[in-house]
Amino acid sequence: MDATGTQRARSLASLAAVRRMEDALGRGETDMTPYFTPDFLWRGNRGCGTKKGIAEFRRNWPRPLRAAFTDRVYLTERMIADGDWAACFGHIEATHSGPFMGIAPTGQRVRIPYMDCWRIEDGRIADNPVFVDFAEVLFQLGRDVFGGEGWESFDDGRREPPAPEGT
């Protein structure tokens, strides 16, 4: 197999590994050992934390997510892969049924946008940088973490962006 064929085969294998894990999450599986290396690293953005290894990941990510949000539907919009790396973006639709970031359960249906990247080793996830838009979820629940100062206020004309220095 030439280099292009090898790269394509690695990319397809990476996608398959991630899809197996996503299917397991969708089924509500709690044993992630078939999908992650024992020492994998889950790296989330601010508000999500960093999880080292399967036990810490399980205790500190799906467990609190499932406690705060029930009736979850995972909707991956697009997946891509390049060699040992795969990525996707999508969202979770869920019901806010437990405490979340200090907000008591509202029963409200929310959309939780995310982007996931995964590095695959021997068919399992070894590294997982994740970006979950908790600011958007909080906004849906009535809390604007930017206090009206988010830059979308430039887009809708509520505020004028500041001029750069020297202009």
C-alpha positions in Angstrom: 0.0 0.0 0.0 1.3 3.5 -0.9 1.6 6.4 1.6 -1.8 7.8 0.5 -3.5 4.4 1.0 -1.8 3.9 4.4 -3.0 7.4 5.5 -6.5 6.7 4.3 -6.6 3.3 6.1 -5.4 4.9 9.4 -8.0 7.6 9.0 -10.8 5.1 8.5 -9.6 3.1 11.5 -9.6 6.2 13.6 -13.1 7.0 12.6 -14.3 3.5 13.3 -12.7 3.6 16.8 -14.5 6.9 17.6 -17.8 5.7 16.2 -17.7 2.6 18.4 -17.2 4.9 21.5 -20.0 7.3 20.4 -22.4 4.4 19.9 -21.5 3.1 23.4 -22.2 6.6 24.9 -25.5 6.7 23.0 -26.5 3.4 24.5 -25.7 4.8 28.0 -22.7 2.4 28.6 -20.6 3.3 31.6 -17.6 1.0 31.0 -15.3 3.0 28.7 -12.3 0.6 28.9 -13.0 -0.9 25.5 -12.8 2.6 23.9 -10.0 4.4 25.8 -6.4 3.6 26.7 -6.0 3.2 30.4 -3.9 6.4 30.7 -5.8 8.6 28.2 -6.1 12.3 28.7 -9.4 14.2 28.3 -8.7 17.9 28.0 -11.8 20.2 28.2 -12.1 23.9 27.9 -12.7 26.2 30.9 -15.6 24.9 33.0 -15.1 21.3 31.8 -11.7 20.4 33.4 -9.0 17.8 32.6 -9.5 14.1 33.2 -6.6 11.7 33.5 -7.4 8.1 33.0 -10.7 6.2 32.6 -11.8 6.3 36.3 -11.3 10.1 36.6 -13.0 10.6 33.3 -16.0 8.5 34.2 -16.4 10.1 37.6 -15.8 13.7 36.5 -17.4 13.9 33.1 -20.3 11.5 32.1 -21.4 11.1 35.6 -22.0 14.8 36.4 -23.3 15.4 32.8 -25.9 12.6 33.2 -26.9 13.9 36.6 -27.5 17.4 35.3 -29.0 16.5 31.9 -31.3 13.6 31.2 -33.1 12.4 28.1 -30.0 13.0 26.2 -29.8 12.7 22.4 -26.3 13.0 20.9 -26.3 14.5 17.4 -23.0 14.5 15.7 -23.2 16.8 12.6 -19.9 16.0 10.9 -16.9 13.7 11.5 -13.5 14.0 9.9 -10.2 12.1 10.2 -6.6 12.4 9.3 -4.4 9.5 10.2 -4.4 8.8 13.9 -6.6 11.9 14.6 -10.4 12.1 14.2 -12.7 15.0 15.1 -16.3 16.0 15.1 -18.8 18.7 16.0 -22.3 18.4 17.0 -24.6 18.9 20.0 -26.5 17.1 22.7 -30.2 17.8 23.2 -31.1 17.1 26.8 -33.4 18.1 29.7 -31.9 20.1 32.5 -33.0 17.9 35.4 -30.2 18.2 37.9 -28.1 21.1 39.3 -25.7 22.6 36.7 -23.2 25.3 37.5 -25.2 26.4 40.5 -28.5 26.5 38.6 -31.3 24.4 40.1 -33.1 22.0 37.6 -35.4 23.9 35.3 -36.9 21.0 33.3 -35.9 23.0 30.2 -34.7 21.3 27.1 -31.2 22.6 26.1 -28.8 22.3 23.3 -25.2 21.6 24.3 -22.8 22.3 21.4 -19.5 20.4 21.4 -16.4 19.8 19.3 -14.3 16.7 20.0 -10.8 15.7 18.8 -9.3 12.2 19.4 -5.9 10.7 18.9 -6.1 7.0 18.4 -3.5 4.4 19.6 -4.0 0.7 18.9 -7.7 1.2 18.1 -8.5 3.2 21.3 -8.6 6.8 22.3 -5.4 8.1 23.9 -5.9 11.9 23.8 -9.2 13.8 23.7 -9.2 17.6 23.5 -12.8 18.7 23.9 -14.6 22.0 23.6 -18.1 22.1 25.2 -20.0 25.4 24.9 -21.1 25.7 28.5 -21.5 29.5 28.1 -24.2 28.7 25.5 -25.9 26.2 27.8 -25.8 28.7 30.7 -27.3 31.4 28.4 -30.2 29.1 27.5 -30.8 28.7 31.3 -30.9 32.4 31.8 -27.3 33.2 32.8 -25.1 35.3 30.5 -21.6 34.6 31.7 -20.4 37.6 29.6 -22.8 40.0 31.3 -24.0 41.5 27.9 -20.3 42.2 27.0 -20.0 39.3 24.5 -18.8 40.2 21.1 -22.1 39.1 19.5 -23.3 42.5 20.7 -21.1 43.9 17.9 -22.8 41.7 15.4 -26.4 42.7 16.3 -25.5 46.4 16.6 -26.0 46.8 20.3 -22.4 47.9 20.7 -19.6 49.3 18.5 -16.3 47.5 18.6 -13.4 49.5 19.9 -11.0 50.9 17.4 -7.5 49.2 17.4 -4.6 51.2 18.7 -3.1 53.6 16.2 -6.1 54.0 14.0 
